[in-house]
Amino acid sequence: MNRPFCLSLCFILAASVACAKLKVFVLAGQSNMQGAGQVEMKEDSRNGGQGTLAYLVKNEKTAEKYAHLVNGKGEWITRRDVWIRYDDRKDGLRPGFGFRTSSIGPELGFGTVVGDALGEPVLLIKTCWGGKNVMVDFRSPSGGMPPEALMERMLAGRQKREAGATMKDVEAQVGFYYREMVRIVNETLKDLKKYYPAYDGQGYELAGFGWHQGWNDGGSMDFVQAYEENLSTIIKDLRKEWKVPDLPVVIGVSGFGGRNQSVDRRLGIIAAQHAVANRREFKGSVASVETRDFFRPAEQSPSRQGYHWNGNAETFYLIGEGMGQAMVRLLKK
């Protein structure tokens, strides 16, 4: 192949990538979507840094799998084809977009997979808040108000904190974080160049939605029993809101505790999340990802806290990787 032809071909290929529509993915949920996977090893680590991202790239058993995250000097790589917005942070995808800049969530594994698979510009928008449920906090418009008895309990609790609180105040709480999620996504889509600097007006595609949540709903059997319907309604309302009737959706199930999890409420949430993906109305457009096998015990993790996946970066990466792989499969259908 002669040099002029080679240069022309390279120019055409580069131009085609630059002109490709920006693929936008929304990642939403509660604290485990925020992410507590510890990035760096601490000097006083009780277990030699096991479960940190730094340990994964150095340990001989895992170094090959995670080698793409560092350069030849062992420094974390920042991707320029995949960008992320989370709260007031934005940059190319790299470690540090978890709950704190010292942690990761599922975004790192997810963005790596979809970025590699698509070969097109990608923007991730993370919209997540700790301690939130779908019964009240993320409740979407078509879900109406929660059961009256729950609303009365919420009002009583609020009045203990605020003497003048009314039912209207309680009603304003319902769906607040659903509305915030939509607001942040819409705000980002209106100013894409701010969050993906190479964007040049070529257009975008809202390509998928990833969900990792469930801990708070798993605290009440009433919430568990309503979970499948509540999450299904969220999916349908988001598709209407964003005018993407078959928006691909991936659910990373709430698998904390691994295969030894035996609490009926926790197992009920997992079952409900798989049930959403198996609904006939969502066939071929919604998938669930089993995460229990990604759980690591405290002995192999940075934390013994008993929640937030014990702060294990491998767990958070694998959840994101699994969700990304499921998303790529949906996009091919």
Secondary structure, 3 states (H helix, E strand, C coil): CCHHHHHHHHHHHHHHHHHCCEEEEEEEECHHHHCCEECCCCCCCCCCCCCCHHHHHHCCCCHHHHHHHECCCCCECCCCCEEEEECCEEEECCCCCCCCCCEECCHHHHHHHHHHHHCCCEEEEEEECCCCCCCCCCCCHHHCCCCHHHHHHHHHHHHHHCCCCCHHHHHHHCCHHHHHHHHHHHHHHCCHHHHCCCCCCCCEEEEEEEEECCCCHHHCHHHHHHHHHHHHHHHHHHHHHCCCCCCCEEEECCCCCHHHCCCHHHHHHHHHHHHHHCCHHHCCCEEEECCHHHCCCHHHCCCCCCCHHHHCHHHHHHHHHHHHHHHHHHHHC
